[in-house]
């Protein structure tokens, strides 16, 4: 098999993977759901990176988002509500050779799995973490989520959500040792692909919040943004995402933002007049817990035996 | 003692030739004088009348027993509780030292005064000298509870014997107390007897506060009144000659005293002191050595107590290590070739992880301290899913939080070792104290059917070996395995046979060979429910693990047939495991009046009590279960050899004599409930929740009472 490299030279490979090699079962998400586009981007990023399907693990919790592993032809772990991150971290801790993706949602990550979100960000293990944020509990049928906008009616708050929504970006940007924070909307394919690609490339936990449309329960949330692009602010930079002018034209409100500037990133996240899109923060130097937790993997059986005897010696009479 | 009479209330009563009698059991120490029991006819055929008239007789019998006890404690040299043999007499004549078979020593103090360290070293040195040793820590729940408070008592009990010791024993022979108030908490626990020697810090008699001087004087008189032999010692004063603040250091002075009293090896003791403070400066070590020497000299010059405990050759271990149960479990984790321990701090489990944090790197492992209990088990499940052997260590409240994850591991068949170091529950309960309260929640505490392997370590040695067993079972049967230990094992220190390590104990390396695409990820064998699992990295084995109902291909499947099959297969694995097991061994004869059935850390005390009772002619045996799920085979047949089967447990059950409790309302202890369902036999229970281990004497009394009742019933029916 052959692969064409960026400099037009040929890379001879034992195996070459096509998009199909990453496609699992037929997705069962609703028509018009933003999840389809995210899945397509993940397949493409895997294909472009030529990751081996057997070395890839997609981990999820529970919710619409968390069906993603079933639609991948890789290894997958569709676990418990809110608990994708501990499982993903556990996989990565002693199998740093595996490429680990995390698919989670606003309920899964920001509500029931909130503790794990904060701590996984701090662990900064090499995970690509996609939060499918549609602002509603979909699978359990329209309950208020932490990011449901104020006054949006739901089955648990029929007269509208009572409190202003949680801002996942300010929370994430407030956690010590974060290394990659980005935000995208599901319906802009070039931006979506570019950010997910960079998130996958990044060595550390890449947190990507994806504003994702749920046309069945809260169509208005996505629509409001699509109808009024000025409510979003596209962030580009030579150290962040670089996009064609054709893409930039779709965002009348755009700005240069250096992702190494944490204070600026926080200011952008705080600004509730415009939803920042692109890479808000990127730091390649943050300590990675997977590099610490994988210590000792290369030990031989003889070394272990002598280590064990040494341990016992301390207690010997 | 005014308990509501129930229809079955025949306490202290038995019937002979249609006439009701009263019978009160005699403590074993008085049987030489009074016989097994005191009995008298009430000269009535009417049960109601007998119930009323029994109490006068019971009171009279009790008074006689009490009087006999007092007379006994007045006899000289009662503080040496164990008999000495003929050689010993000769030995004593020559050396002025009493040769004893065993002694129980306690050191009690306020928290932070180092009593435990003192006792641990005494235990270690004794172990290294070839004695049998068992230590139990007395731990308050707070780090720094107020001083001189009964609830805040911190300390340690060390049972040292010529022979192998398996439990904490009965009352202590010798106790060093840093103040009189903490001693009260132990007295309330029944830790002492008439004649127990108390070496009491005397500084409180000169305390500037009137209140404290008064408390001290009153307590001193009270202790003597209760029959304790109290010696007031100026420990603080002596330590002040060496250090400015004897709160730190007094313990080593006391260790010196005890080492002199029990003729412990000075070099070994000093070696242990140096090891204890190895992370501190040379100065700290030399000061502590100085304190030790001072204590040793002080005892030599001022105390008449000198004991020698030889070690019995036949019980000497070939090659021993001295560890507590949590360290043993930590070593077991390493010996099992486990790769990762994910934990969250919880008493009394955490010290196992502390140990691993020190040494796990020696076998290439890693301790992950997770953000919470759920994350801890999730992390371990993740590692295990990825082919690495993982373990999580916790205690009851942590188990409750992990429930959903354990269910996931059962459902998705992820191998996992879960160590539950039980403490008192429910809720936060008794964090530092022992209970066997998690059995039912481990067996059944999940939504839906969640069959898993549950085994319980009964000894410190088993804390080590069962981890290896659990790891193997988890992988062979593709299931979580819960290993139960408890606070008693966790902190009990004992010399055990040094394990002869072998690489066969280690988990095999992660298999990354290609997977036959034709084989399903859950290719269940119809007979056993067993299947091999693909590991990420295996080409061709790609599958999506799910906690949802699934078919053999791990595809979500809500249909009836798939759900039924999955349930069948997961349950079948337990039957397959049970098929490989042998019936448990009976301790004692295979038939008799009474069979005690137990599990976990109570084995030592129970078998010691059974041995004693058998020596006295009682027809009692005991059976100790290691596997709780699946249960070991042949129980029904074993039980049928006995007139009465009684579980002995450290968990709650209703006292059959309590108000409103009758055959319908009575709630049984946990193992009893399981065994009743399993055997359909009338398994009875005796269980208590004292927050401390059972003593052989307590169990001995239960045996006596039960056998008396059996004899009474027989006499009644005769």
Interface residues (C-beta under 8 A of the other chain):
Chain A: X24 X25 X52 X53 X54 X55 X57 X58 X59 X69 X70 X72 X73 X74 X75 X76 X77 X78 X79 X80 X83 X85 X86 X87 X88 X89 X90 X91 X92 X93 X94 X95 X97 X98 X115 X116 X118 X119 X293 X294 X295 X296 X297 X298 X299 X301 X303 X304 X305 X307 X308 X309 X310 X311 X312 X315 X316 X317
Chain B: X127 X128 X130 X317 X319 X320 X321 X322 X323 X327 X331 X334 X335 X337 X339 X340 X342 X359 X360 X361 X362 X363 X364 X365 X366 X368 X370 X371 X372 X374 X375 X376 X377 X378 X379 X380 X381 X382 X383 X384 X385 X386 X387 X388 X390 X404 X405 X408 X495 X498 X499 X501 X503 X506 X510 X534 X536 X537 X538 X539 X540 X541 X542 X543 X544 X545 X546 X547 X548 X555 X556
